[in-house]
Amino acid sequence: MVLDWAKAFVMHKEDIWSATPRLSPTIPVQVPLTPPTGALKLNVDATLNTYPNTIGVGAVIHNDKGQVVAALAKPIIGNFTSHEIKAKAMFHSLTWVLDVLGDKIFLGP
């Protein structure tokens, strides 16, 4: 059955390729959720570089239009577990947000 299909494909491949546009495999893309109108969103990430025992922390604040308001990239020296890396990334990012936005931060009810 597979052999019959392969033979038919080879015999009619020109017809198949000319009639059907070639499509590349699609990779699902995560679309970042935008914050509500007038609000800001903080995205945080971290990476590990084992050679010099350093982690990199990155953070971006963007508005409801997707525009970057502020960004942070910071190396932190040390050897940490994955949980510690995530915690350090959040700590340094939130500390930075307080420095950048200060009194403009409102935490809901």
N, C-alpha and C positions, 0 to 999 in steps of 0.2 A: 504494500500500500504506500509506504513512504517512498519507495523507489519509483513507483508510478507518478507520484506527485512531483518528485525531483525531475524526472524526465519531462513532464509537462511544463514545469517551470522553466527549464532550460530551453525548451523548444519555443516557448511563448514569452520569454523574458523581455524582448524588445517591446511587445505589446503591453506587457504589465508595466514596465518602467515608463513608457511614454504616456500611458493613460493615468497613472497614479503618481502624484507628486511624492518625491522621496521625503520621508519624515525621519528625523533623528530621534533617538530615544529621549523621552522627556524626563527631567528630574524634578521632583516636587520642590517648589520654592515656597518658603515660609514668608508670607507678607507680614511685615511688622504692623501691629495694631497701633493706630494713632490715638493719642489721648483725646479726651473731650475738648471741645472748643474752649480756648483760653487756658488750657492746662498744659503741663509739661510732662514728659516721660523720661525716665532714667533707664538706660540699658547698661548693664555691667557684664564684663567678661574678664577672664584671667587665663594665663598660660604659664607653663612650667618650662624652664630651661635648666636641665639637671647639671650641665657642665660647670657653670659658675655658681650653682645653687641660688638661682634668682627666679622670682616669679614676676610676671608682667601683669599689671592691672590696667584695664581700659574701661572708660565710662563715657557715655555720650548723653547729653540732655538735648531733646528735640521737642519742638512745639507741635501743635495740632496740624500744621501745614507740612510737617516733615522736615522743617529747617533745623539745622544744628544750632543750638543756642550756646553750648559750651562743650568742650571735650577734655578728657584727662587720659594721659598715658604715663604710668609710673612704675619704675622697677622697685622691687622689694627684695632685699637680700635675705636668704634663709632657706632652710630645707623643711618643707611642710608637707603634711598629708593633703589629700584632695579636699577633705572637709575644711581643713585650716586655710587652704588657698581660697576656697569660696568665701569663707568668713572674713578673711583679710581683704578680699576684693570688695565685699559689701561694706566693711568698716571704713576702708580708705575712700571708697566712692561716696558714702553718705557723709563722711567728714568733709570731703571736698564740696559736696552739694551745700552743706551748711555754710561753708566759707564763701561760695559763689553767690548763693541766693539769700542767705541770711534770713531776714525778717519777711521775705516773700513766701516762705513756706507755710502752707496751711494743711494741717492734718485734720481730716473730716471728723464728724461727731463720734 
